[in-house]
């Protein structure tokens, strides 16, 4: 248990950040799953239309340092390749 005021505040901040990061990562996972479902259902046009929103999610998560910038770039590249086949 934290004893100092600074340590107590740090715990509060950590809880908030952890919850926010978890939500962002879940949104990315959901968007990835929906893109995958669209691809398996042969709905490439809808998937291409959803791609900019997916990019926006990744860029925002990378900007907030929830995920690494290289991971965001890697995911964007991989999904672009999958959709362009």
C-alpha positions in Angstrom: 0.0 0.0 0.0 1.3 3.4 -0.9 2.1 5.7 2.0 3.0 9.1 0.4 0.6 11.4 -1.3 2.7 11.2 -4.5 2.6 7.4 -4.5 -1.2 7.4 -4.0 -1.6 9.8 -6.9 0.7 7.6 -9.0 -1.5 4.6 -8.3 -4.6 6.6 -9.4 -2.9 7.7 -12.6 -1.8 4.2 -13.4 -5.3 2.8 -13.0 -6.7 5.4 -15.3 -4.0 4.9 -17.9 -4.3 1.1 -17.8 -8.1 1.3 -18.3 -7.7 3.8 -21.2 -5.0 1.7 -22.9 -7.1 -1.5 -22.5 -10.1 0.2 -24.2 -7.9 1.4 -27.1 -6.4 -2.0 -27.6 -9.8 -3.7 -27.5 -11.0 -1.2 -30.2 -8.0 -2.2 -32.3 -8.7 -5.9 -31.8 -12.4 -5.4 -32.7 -11.5 -3.5 -35.9 -9.0 -6.1 -36.9 -11.6 -8.9 -36.4 -14.2 -7.0 -38.4 -11.7 -6.4 -41.3 -10.9 -10.1 -41.2 -14.6 -11.1 -41.3 -15.1 -8.8 -44.3 -12.2 -10.4 -46.1 -13.5 -13.9 -45.5 -16.9 -12.9 -46.6 -15.4 -11.6 -49.9 -16.6 -8.0 -49.2 -13.4 -6.3 -50.3 -15.1 -3.0 -51.1 -16.5 -2.7 -47.6 -13.2 -3.6 -46.1 -11.4 -1.0 -48.2 -14.0 1.6 -47.0 -13.3 0.6 -43.3 -9.5 0.8 -43.7 -9.2 4.6 -43.1 -11.0 4.3 -39.8 -8.6 1.4 -38.9 -5.6 3.6 -39.8 -7.0 6.4 -37.6 -7.3 4.0 -34.6 -3.8 2.8 -35.1 -2.3 6.3 -35.6 -4.0 7.6 -32.5 -2.9 4.6 -30.4 0.7 5.1 -31.6 0.6 8.8 -30.9 -0.6 8.2 -27.3 2.1 5.5 -27.0 -0.5 2.8 -26.3 1.1 0.8 -29.0 4.6 1.2 -30.5 4.7 3.3 -33.7 6.4 0.5 -35.5 3.6 -1.9 -34.6 1.1 0.5 -36.0 3.0 0.8 -39.2 3.4 -2.9 -39.4 -0.3 -3.5 -38.9 -1.2 -0.9 -41.5 1.1 -2.4 -44.0 0.0 -6.0 -43.4 -3.7 -5.1 -43.7 -3.1 -3.0 -46.8 -1.4 -6.0 -48.5 -4.2 -8.3 -47.5 -6.8 -6.0 -49.0 -4.9 -5.4 -52.2 -4.7 -9.0 -53.2 
